[in-house]
């Protein structure tokens, strides 16, 4: 599956199949949440949250690809990501784009 953040793929004619998306909501355990909160006192990278968000993006992307495959897509163009806080220490990540078939 080809994923691009442009509305075209060089050398390919595309038939639009429709919007596809994948999402997940992730959180960290309470112990890690407390240690990351303490980290904000001294500054620096919050590695646990970074790992959580990287994992969430990977899951959302996988689910988007599965959605595209169910439509018979060869690629997804205009891939975008969005995230939002659902509650303290939990975030939703959504990946979305347009499924296309090569013609």
N, C-alpha and C positions, 0 to 999 in steps of 0.2 A: 504494500500500500504506500503510495506516494503522498506525503503531507507537505503542503507549501503554504506560505502566508501571502501569496500573490493570487490574483484572480485568473492566472493562466499558467500553463506549463509549456515551455518552449518546444515547438515542433509537434504539439498535440492539438487536435481538434477535440473540443469537449462538449458533451451533452450533460446538462445540469440535471441531477436526480432529486435534489432537495437538501434541506437543512439536516445536519446530523449533529449529535451532541453526546457528551458523556460527562458525568459529574460524580463527585464524592464529597463526603464531609469527614474530616479527619480531626483528631484531637491528640494531645499528649497525656500521659498518665500524670496523676497528681504530684508524684515525687519530682518528676522532671519539670512540671509546671512551676513548682516552688523554687527549684534551683535556677530555672531560667529567669524567674522574677527577681531573684537575688542578683543575677548577672546584670540586670538593668541598672543596679546601683553603681557599678564600676564601668559599665559600657563594654562594647565589643560585640562580636557576632553571636547571635543566639542560635547555635548549631543545632540544637534539638528541634527548634521551630523550622529551621532551614531544611532539615531532613524531612520533617513532616510535610512541608509544602512541596518538596521535590517528589516525594512519594505520592502525594495527592495529585500532582500534575501528571505523573506517569499513569496512575489509575484512570484518571479522567480521559487521557489520550487513548488508552487501551479501549475504554468503553465507547468513545467516539468512533474509533476504527471498527469495532464490532458492529456498531449501528450502520456505518457506511457499507461494510461487507454484506449486511443483511439486505441492502438495496442493490447489490451487485456492482458496487462502485470499484473503479480502478484507482481512484485518488480522492483526496479531500483538498480543496483549495480554500483560500481565505481563512486559514486556521487562526483562531483567536483563543485566548484564555482570559478568564475573569475569576476573581475571588472575592469573597465577602466573609465577614465574621458572622457566625451563627450565634455564638455565645462566647463567653470568656474561654480562651484556650481551644476553641474549635472554629475551623474555617471550612467553607465550601469552595471547591474549585470546579469550574466548568470549562470544558474544551468544546468548541463548536466550529463548524465550517460548512462548506457546501460540497456534498458528494457529487462526483462527476464520473462519467464513463467515457473512455476514449472511442472516438468514431473515425 
